[in-house]
Amino acid sequence: QMEVTRPKVEKRVRGFGAENEVISKTRSDAKRNLIFFPGDIQDVEEAMVESGLDEWLAYSLEKTCNLLFERFSAQQCNVIVIRPERKVGSQSEFDNHLRPGKGILHISLIIRSCLEKESPAFLELPVILVGFSKGCLVLNHVLAELSTVIAMDRPNPPKFVLDWEAATKEFKIPSYEPTMRISRTQTPIDFLRDHRDEVMKFCHQLRAIHWVDPHRFPTEPNVLREALTFLCQFRDESITHISFHSTDRQIKDSRRLWIQKEYDIMQSLISEMSLNSRPLIKKYLEDQLPILETHFQ
């Protein structure tokens, strides 16, 4: 008989050299592990009430954990929701996951710390990554690290961890947008090289990656090509399904024109690639007002 746990909050789950608070819900017959990175405003219920965000409690991390568990019930998923490492006002910051060269390993070790005590067999399950809004930065970072490891075997391997953001662009990201370019850190690839086996093992487990209404899109051509060529090819009779889900709340925001520009660049680059499986790029709720409620829906 299948057993389901209630959403469980663990305040100190060990990753790589850092800890994260997670909300998890498991099932004894699990066939996949789903990892979710939330957006701004979202937090544990207690913190949302303390911050005066009561009107958005329907999207708290606890309720989101339950929602994802139900939505992905046909795929029999364990669900792990990552609480942002820190909040700046209502903004979510994922410092631990955005360390150049250490993001994928941190995710992998969070899964291990969270699920190994439930069942060691859970660690070998396929993985689904879902990012919402600000949380999609972590997914962009995964592409950058994966492409860096793949490029190590090229004739002219990179010296530093690659960046998912194109180095040259016709538009400027405003100073108040806190995302720091990976290339600005000039992080040597030594750490990734030392841990490439663990990184590639995790990437071979990936079965789906969902970008849900992001505010930043990957635009570096080589990173996109290397990462998607690997993910969208058949490996041991499996493939990673890539999906970008967007609304006009992000893409048509006149105050953040870079979102539309990055979306167009990403879409154009992918359209020119020859891939075994085509990524899904889809818009939703186009008949709805581009308001915050639409974004969460």
ABEGO torsion letter per residue (X at the ends): XBBBBBBBBBABBBBBGBBBBBBBBBBAABABBBBBBBBBGBBBAAAAAAAGAAAAAAABAAAAAAAAAAAAAAAGBBBBBBBBABBBEABBBBAAAABBGAAAAAAAAAAAAAAAAABAAAAABBBBBBBBEAAAAAAAAAAAAAAAAAAAABABBBABBBBABBABBABBBBAABABBBAAAAGBBAAAAAAAAAAAAAAAAABABBBBBGBABBBABAAAAAAAAAAAABBBGGBBBBBBBBBBAAAAABAABAAAAAAAAAAAAAAAABBBABBBBBBBBGAABBBBAAAAAX
